[in-house]
Amino acid sequence: MMEKKPWASKTLWVNILGVVGILAQTYTGFVIGPELQVMILGVINVILRLITKEEIVWS
């Protein structure tokens, strides 16, 4: 199986952007409901998991 560095992971970047988006809501006042946030991030993660073929190597 192929290996890749963490910064090459689309899943990692999507989740980092998700955290940034949640933090941005605090400052902008534009709030998306938590249920919708979980649903959106969950669907994106499932899609990325289906297309992921490489393992992340942390060392």
Backbone as XML, in Angstrom:
<?xml version="1.0"?>
<chain id="A" units="angstrom">
  <residue number="1" name="MET">
    <atom name="N" x="0.840" y="-1.187" z="0.000"/>
    <atom name="CA" x="0.000" y="0.000" z="0.000"/>
    <atom name="C" x="0.884" y="1.248" z="0.000"/>
  </residue>
  <residue number="2" name="MET">
    <atom name="N" x="0.468" y="2.228" z="-0.735"/>
    <atom name="CA" x="1.198" y="3.495" z="-0.809"/>
    <atom name="C" x="1.048" y="4.246" z="0.517"/>
  </residue>
  <residue number="3" name="GLU">
    <atom name="N" x="2.038" y="5.067" z="0.824"/>
    <atom name="CA" x="1.994" y="5.881" z="2.037"/>
    <atom name="C" x="2.152" y="7.340" z="1.661"/>
  </residue>
  <residue number="4" name="LYS">
    <atom name="N" x="1.603" y="8.219" z="2.501"/>
    <atom name="CA" x="1.756" y="9.650" z="2.250"/>
    <atom name="C" x="1.923" y="10.394" z="3.564"/>
  </residue>
  <residue number="5" name="LYS">
    <atom name="N" x="2.463" y="11.570" z="3.466"/>
    <atom name="CA" x="2.647" y="12.431" z="4.629"/>
    <atom name="C" x="1.305" y="13.043" z="5.028"/>
  </residue>
  <residue number="6" name="PRO">
    <atom name="N" x="1.140" y="13.389" z="6.294"/>
    <atom name="CA" x="-0.144" y="13.934" z="6.759"/>
    <atom name="C" x="-0.609" y="15.167" z="5.992"/>
  </residue>
  <residue number="7" name="TRP">
    <atom name="N" x="0.308" y="16.052" z="5.625"/>
    <atom name="CA" x="-0.111" y="17.292" z="4.950"/>
    <atom name="C" x="-0.618" y="17.040" z="3.533"/>
  </residue>
  <residue number="8" name="ALA">
    <atom name="N" x="-0.455" y="15.825" z="3.016"/>
    <atom name="CA" x="-0.974" y="15.477" z="1.691"/>
    <atom name="C" x="-2.371" y="14.858" z="1.767"/>
  </residue>
  <residue number="9" name="SER">
    <atom name="N" x="-2.920" y="14.765" z="2.977"/>
    <atom name="CA" x="-4.221" y="14.128" z="3.183"/>
    <atom name="C" x="-5.367" y="15.120" z="2.980"/>
  </residue>
  <residue number="10" name="LYS">
    <atom name="N" x="-6.230" y="14.834" z="2.018"/>
    <atom name="CA" x="-7.409" y="15.681" z="1.790"/>
    <atom name="C" x="-8.331" y="15.650" z="3.004"/>
  </residue>
  <residue number="11" name="THR">
    <atom name="N" x="-8.462" y="14.484" z="3.625"/>
    <atom name="CA" x="-9.337" y="14.345" z="4.790"/>
    <atom name="C" x="-8.860" y="15.230" z="5.933"/>
  </residue>
  <residue number="12" name="LEU">
    <atom name="N" x="-7.568" y="15.235" z="6.175"/>
    <atom name="CA" x="-7.020" y="16.078" z="7.238"/>
    <atom name="C" x="-7.303" y="17.549" z="6.955"/>
  </residue>
  <residue number="13" name="TRP">
    <atom name="N" x="-7.083" y="17.996" z="5.716"/>
    <atom name="CA" x="-7.308" y="19.399" z="5.363"/>
    <atom name="C" x="-8.785" y="19.782" z="5.444"/>
  </residue>
  <residue number="14" name="VAL">
    <atom name="N" x="-9.667" y="18.879" z="5.027"/>
    <atom name="CA" x="-11.107" y="19.163" z="5.117"/>
    <atom name="C" x="-11.512" y="19.343" z="6.575"/>
  </residue>
  <residue number="15" name="ASN">
    <atom name="N" x="-10.988" y="18.497" z="7.451"/>
    <atom name="CA" x="-11.335" y="18.613" z="8.866"/>
    <atom name="C" x="-10.734" y="19.864" z="9.501"/>
  </residue>
  <residue number="16" name="ILE">
    <atom name="N" x="-9.543" y="20.244" z="9.091"/>
    <atom name="CA" x="-8.954" y="21.499" z="9.579"/>
    <atom name="C" x="-9.809" y="22.679" z="9.121"/>
  </residue>
  <residue number="17" name="LEU">
    <atom name="N" x="-10.234" y="22.664" z="7.853"/>
    <atom name="CA" x="-11.114" y="23.728" z="7.354"/>
    <atom name="C" x="-12.449" y="23.734" z="8.090"/>
  </residue>
  <residue number="18" name="GLY">
    <atom name="N" x="-12.932" y="22.558" z="8.471"/>
    <atom name="CA" x="-14.160" y="22.476" z="9.254"/>
    <atom name="C" x="-14.018" y="23.175" z="10.597"/>
  </residue>
  <residue number="19" name="VAL">
    <atom name="N" x="-12.901" y="22.962" z="11.256"/>
    <atom name="CA" x="-12.644" y="23.630" z="12.538"/>
    <atom name="C" x="-12.537" y="25.138" z="12.334"/>
  </residue>
  <residue number="20" name="VAL">
    <atom name="N" x="-11.839" y="25.560" z="11.286"/>
    <atom name="CA" x="-11.723" y="26.994" z="10.984"/>
    <atom name="C" x="-13.107" y="27.590" z="10.728"/>
  </residue>
  <residue number="21" name="GLY">
    <atom name="N" x="-13.945" y="26.858" z="9.994"/>
    <atom name="CA" x="-15.302" y="27.326" z="9.724"/>
    <atom name="C" x="-16.122" y="27.481" z="10.988"/>
  </residue>
  <residue number="22" name="ILE">
    <atom name="N" x="-15.989" y="26.539" z="11.892"/>
    <atom name="CA" x="-16.716" y="26.618" z="13.165"/>
    <atom name="C" x="-16.234" y="27.818" z="13.969"/>
  </residue>
  <residue number="23" name="LEU">
    <atom name="N" x="-14.930" y="28.039" z="14.001"/>
    <atom name="CA" x="-14.391" y="29.195" z="14.722"/>
    <atom name="C" x="-14.824" y="30.505" z="14.070"/>
  </residue>
  <residue number="24" name="ALA">
    <atom name="N" x="-14.887" y="30.530" z="12.742"/>
    <atom name="CA" x="-15.296" y="31.743" z="12.027"/>
    <atom name="C" x="-16.733" y="32.122" z="12.361"/>
  </residue>
  <residue number="25" name="GLN">
    <atom name="N" x="-17.560" y="31.136" z="12.636"/>
    <atom name="CA" x="-18.948" y="31.427" z="12.996"/>
    <atom name="C" x="-19.031" y="32.280" z="14.263"/>
  </residue>
  <residue number="26" name="THR">
    <atom name="N" x="-18.119" y="32.042" z="15.173"/>
    <atom name="CA" x="-18.089" y="32.799" z="16.420"/>
    <atom name="C" x="-17.848" y="34.278" z="16.158"/>
  </residue>
  <residue number="27" name="TYR">
    <atom name="N" x="-16.992" y="34.573" z="15.198"/>
    <atom name="CA" x="-16.622" y="35.954" z="14.924"/>
    <atom name="C" x="-17.561" y="36.662" z="13.954"/>
  </residue>
  <residue number="28" name="THR">
    <atom name="N" x="-18.190" y="35.910" z="13.058"/>
    <atom name="CA" x="-19.044" y="36.546" z="12.055"/>
    <atom name="C" x="-20.503" y="36.624" z="12.464"/>
  </residue>
  <residue number="29" name="GLY">
    <atom name="N" x="-20.916" y="35.740" z="13.363"/>
    <atom name="CA" x="-22.319" y="35.712" z="13.754"/>
    <atom name="C" x="-23.183" y="34.901" z="12.804"/>
  </residue>
  <residue number="30" name="PHE">
    <atom name="N" x="-22.626" y="34.454" z="11.674"/>
    <atom name="CA" x="-23.353" y="33.594" z="10.739"/>
    <atom name="C" x="-23.182" y="32.161" z="11.212"/>
  </residue>
  <residue number="31" name="VAL">
    <atom name="N" x="-24.238" y="31.623" z="11.821"/>
    <atom name="CA" x="-24.138" y="30.310" z="12.454"/>
    <atom name="C" x="-24.948" y="29.275" z="11.684"/>
  </residue>
  <residue number="32" name="ILE">
    <atom name="N" x="-24.301" y="28.170" z="11.387"/>
    <atom name="CA" x="-24.969" y="27.010" z="10.803"/>
    <atom name="C" x="-25.242" y="26.052" z="11.957"/>
  </residue>
  <residue number="33" name="GLY">
    <atom name="N" x="-26.426" y="25.497" z="11.998"/>
    <atom name="CA" x="-26.796" y="24.593" z="13.086"/>
    <atom name="C" x="-25.822" y="23.434" z="13.240"/>
  </residue>
  <residue number="34" name="PRO">
    <atom name="N" x="-25.595" y="22.998" z="14.472"/>
    <atom name="CA" x="-24.634" y="21.920" z="14.702"/>
    <atom name="C" x="-24.998" y="20.621" z="13.982"/>
  </residue>
  <residue number="35" name="GLU">
    <atom name="N" x="-26.294" y="20.329" z="13.875"/>
    <atom name="CA" x="-26.706" y="19.108" z="13.179"/>
    <atom name="C" x="-26.306" y="19.155" z="11.710"/>
  </residue>
  <residue number="36" name="LEU">
    <atom name="N" x="-26.495" y="20.313" z="11.087"/>
    <atom name="CA" x="-26.134" y="20.470" z="9.679"/>
    <atom name="C" x="-24.618" y="20.417" z="9.497"/>
  </residue>
  <residue number="37" name="GLN">
    <atom name="N" x="-23.876" y="21.016" z="10.429"/>
    <atom name="CA" x="-22.414" y="20.970" z="10.360"/>
    <atom name="C" x="-21.915" y="19.532" z="10.407"/>
  </residue>
  <residue number="38" name="VAL">
    <atom name="N" x="-22.449" y="18.754" z="11.335"/>
    <atom name="CA" x="-22.034" y="17.355" z="11.477"/>
    <atom name="C" x="-22.397" y="16.564" z="10.228"/>
  </residue>
  <residue number="39" name="MET">
    <atom name="N" x="-23.588" y="16.817" z="9.691"/>
    <atom name="CA" x="-24.027" y="16.102" z="8.503"/>
    <atom name="C" x="-23.121" y="16.409" z="7.307"/>
  </residue>
  <residue number="40" name="ILE">
    <atom name="N" x="-22.835" y="17.680" z="7.086"/>
    <atom name="CA" x="-21.993" y="18.085" z="5.954"/>
    <atom name="C" x="-20.592" y="17.489" z="6.080"/>
  </residue>
  <residue number="41" name="LEU">
    <atom name="N" x="-19.978" y="17.662" z="7.251"/>
    <atom name="CA" x="-18.622" y="17.146" z="7.447"/>
    <atom name="C" x="-18.599" y="15.622" z="7.368"/>
  </residue>
  <residue number="42" name="GLY">
    <atom name="N" x="-19.620" y="14.976" z="7.890"/>
    <atom name="CA" x="-19.703" y="13.518" z="7.823"/>
    <atom name="C" x="-19.789" y="13.009" z="6.397"/>
  </residue>
  <residue number="43" name="VAL">
    <atom name="N" x="-20.634" y="13.628" z="5.588"/>
    <atom name="CA" x="-20.786" y="13.215" z="4.189"/>
    <atom name="C" x="-19.472" y="13.417" z="3.430"/>
  </residue>
  <residue number="44" name="ILE">
    <atom name="N" x="-18.840" y="14.559" z="3.634"/>
    <atom name="CA" x="-17.559" y="14.819" z="2.958"/>
    <atom name="C" x="-16.512" y="13.793" z="3.380"/>
  </residue>
  <residue number="45" name="ASN">
    <atom name="N" x="-16.458" y="13.478" z="4.680"/>
    <atom name="CA" x="-15.484" y="12.494" z="5.155"/>
    <atom name="C" x="-15.744" y="11.106" z="4.580"/>
  </residue>
  <residue number="46" name="VAL">
    <atom name="N" x="-17.007" y="10.710" z="4.463"/>
    <atom name="CA" x="-17.327" y="9.407" z="3.872"/>
    <atom name="C" x="-16.887" y="9.368" z="2.411"/>
  </residue>
  <residue number="47" name="ILE">
    <atom name="N" x="-17.174" y="10.429" z="1.671"/>
    <atom name="CA" x="-16.765" y="10.487" z="0.263"/>
    <atom name="C" x="-15.245" y="10.406" z="0.142"/>
  </residue>
  <residue number="48" name="LEU">
    <atom name="N" x="-14.544" y="11.172" z="0.968"/>
    <atom name="CA" x="-13.079" y="11.132" z="0.917"/>
    <atom name="C" x="-12.552" y="9.758" z="1.311"/>
  </residue>
  <residue number="49" name="ARG">
    <atom name="N" x="-13.195" y="9.117" z="2.266"/>
    <atom name="CA" x="-12.768" y="7.781" z="2.681"/>
    <atom name="C" x="-12.939" y="6.781" z="1.541"/>
  </residue>
  <residue number="50" name="LEU">
    <atom name="N" x="-13.990" y="6.932" z="0.764"/>
    <atom name="CA" x="-14.237" y="6.019" z="-0.351"/>
    <atom name="C" x="-13.192" y="6.154" z="-1.458"/>
  </residue>
  <residue number="51" name="ILE">
    <atom name="N" x="-12.651" y="7.367" z="-1.635"/>
    <atom name="CA" x="-11.672" y="7.571" z="-2.706"/>
    <atom name="C" x="-10.226" y="7.492" z="-2.226"/>
  </residue>
  <residue number="52" name="THR">
    <atom name="N" x="-10.028" y="7.355" z="-0.910"/>
    <atom name="CA" x="-8.680" y="7.303" z="-0.352"/>
    <atom name="C" x="-8.081" y="5.921" z="-0.545"/>
  </residue>
  <residue number="53" name="LYS">
    <atom name="N" x="-6.882" y="5.889" z="-1.065"/>
    <atom name="CA" x="-6.192" y="4.618" z="-1.304"/>
    <atom name="C" x="-4.868" y="4.530" z="-0.552"/>
  </residue>
  <residue number="54" name="GLU">
    <atom name="N" x="-4.418" y="5.638" z="0.013"/>
    <atom name="CA" x="-3.101" y="5.664" z="0.636"/>
    <atom name="C" x="-3.213" y="5.827" z="2.142"/>
  </residue>
  <residue number="55" name="GLU">
    <atom name="N" x="-2.260" y="5.254" z="2.831"/>
    <atom name="CA" x="-2.181" y="5.328" z="4.278"/>
    <atom name="C" x="-1.339" y="6.540" z="4.681"/>
  </residue>
  <residue number="56" name="ILE">
    <atom name="N" x="-1.719" y="7.211" z="5.775"/>
    <atom name="CA" x="-0.928" y="8.335" z="6.291"/>
    <atom name="C" x="0.189" y="7.784" z="7.171"/>
  </residue>
  <residue number="57" name="VAL">
    <atom name="N" x="1.390" y="8.304" z="6.977"/>
    <atom name="CA" x="2.537" y="7.929" z="7.800"/>
    <atom name="C" x="2.891" y="9.129" z="8.663"/>
  </residue>
  <residue number="58" name="TRP">
    <atom name="N" x="2.841" y="8.968" z="9.976"/>
    <atom name="CA" x="3.059" y="10.081" z="10.897"/>
    <atom name="C" x="4.518" y="10.266" z="11.270"/>
  </residue>
  <residue number="59" name="SER">
    <atom name="N" x="5.388" y="9.363" z="10.884"/>
    <atom name="CA" x="6.797" y="9.529" z="11.268"/>
    <atom name="C" x="7.679" y="9.783" z="10.075"/>
  </residue>
</chain>
